[in-house]
Amino acid sequence: MRFDHRTVAVALCLTVAAFTGACQKKAAETSSTSGTEATSPSAQGVQVARVDLGTSLANDNTVANQTDSFLPNQTIYASVVTNGSAPSAEIKTRFTYQDGQVVDESTRTIAPSGQAVTEFHVSKPDGFPVGKYKVEVFVNGSPAASKEFEVKST
């Protein structure tokens, strides 16, 4: 049996092309999945470890008196504790009332290298309405954590 070298070469090229195309398709799928992960906080190197609420702060921006129950005239402090490193990360909080009404939104840009604590607070001179509230935390626009709390009359 005699082989034509050109036929073998063409068959080999077609096999390599098919294999390469499959690999490129797989790489494109992985790449689009990775693209989604790249916009998530964990892929960017900054994750929210916890959110603490309270009525005052310590010198390091951590909450000194943790609570999830506040009086209408109190300032509500939120310490967002993050882990990870990034040249720049945007931390945003959104405080909402029980009906979904936005009470306050604030954004801070940080450049953490390890654990960082970012302080947010909200107050209302004429007092918050009694009811249930929530603070949501976003890292670079992606939801990262939330915590519920309540404002009580006494």
N, C-alpha and C positions, 0 to 999 in steps of 0.2 A: 504494500500500500504506500502510495506516494502522497506527501503533503505539499500543498502549494504554500510557500512562505507568506505570500500576500494574504491568502485566506486565513491563515493562522493569525497573522498580525491584525487583520480587520476584526476577527472574532475576539481577540484579546483586547483590542481597543474598545469594542462594544461592551464587553464585560466590565472593563475598568470604568467606562462612562456610566454604565448602569449603576455600578457600585458607588461611584463618586456622587451621582445624582441622588441616590438614596441617603448618602451621608450628608449631603448638603441640605436635603429636605429635613432630616433629623436635626441638624444643626440649627436650621431656621426655626423649627418647632421649639427647641431648647432655648434659643435666643429670645423668642417671643415670650416664653414662660419666664425666663430670666429677667426680661424687661419689666414684667409685672412685679417680680420680686424686688427688682432694683428700686422701685418706687415705694416699697414698704419700708417702715422704719428699721426693721432688723437688718435688711440688706444694706441699708445706708450706714449701719454701724451704731445707731442710737436707738435704744429701746427705753420705754417707760417702765421703771421697776415698781413704782408705786406713786399714789397721789394721797397726800395727807391734808386734812382740813382742820382748821382750828381758829382760835380767837387771837392768837399772837404768834410772833416769829422769834426765833433765836437769832443770834448774830450771823449764823451760817445759812440763813434763809429756810431752815427747817421749821416746822410747826412746833411751837413750844407747848401749847395746850391743845392736844388733839380732841376733836369732838365732831359729831355729825348732827348736832342740834344747836341752833343759834337763836338769839333773841332778835327781834326786828331791827333794832338800832345798832347791832354789832357789825364790825367789819369782818368779812369772811376771808380768811387767808387759805390759799392752796399752795402747797409745796409739791412741785413735780420733780421726783427723783428719777434721773435717767442714768443709764449705764452705756458705755461705748464711746467711740471716738469718731469725730468728723470735723472737717475744716469749717463747716457751717451747718447748722441744723435750725429749723424754725419750729419753735414750740408755741402752740396756740391753745388757749382755753376758751370755752364757750359755756357760760353759766346760763341755764334756762329754768324758767318757772314751770310748774306742773302742767300748764296748758301748752307748753312748747314755746312760749314767748321768750325771746332772747333778752336776758337781763344785762349781759356784758360779754364782750369778746376782746381778748388781748393777745398780742403776739410778741414773743421775744426771740431774738436770734442768738444762739449760743455756739461756741466752738469747743465742745467738750473733749477731754482726753481722759477717759475714765468716768467715775461717778460725778454727777453734777446735780445741783439743786437749784431749781428756778422757781422764783416766787411770783405769785399772782394774787390779787386781792380785789374784792368788790365791796362797795358800801353804798348805802342809800340814805342821805341825810334825813329824809322824812320816814325812814323805816321800810323794811321789806314786808310785803304782805305775808301773812301766815300761810304756810303750805309746804309742799314738797318741791325740791329743787334738784338739779343735777349739774355737775361740771363735767364737760367732755374735754379730753386732751387729744390734740392732733400733733403728729410729728411730720413735718414737711407735707402737710395737707392730708395725711392718712390718719384715720382714727387709731388711737393707741391705747386709750384708757378712759374710764368714766367712773364717777363716784356720785352717789345720791346723798342728799342731806335734807334737813328740815329746818324751817323757821317756825318757832313756837312762841306763843304769847307769854309764857312763863316757864 
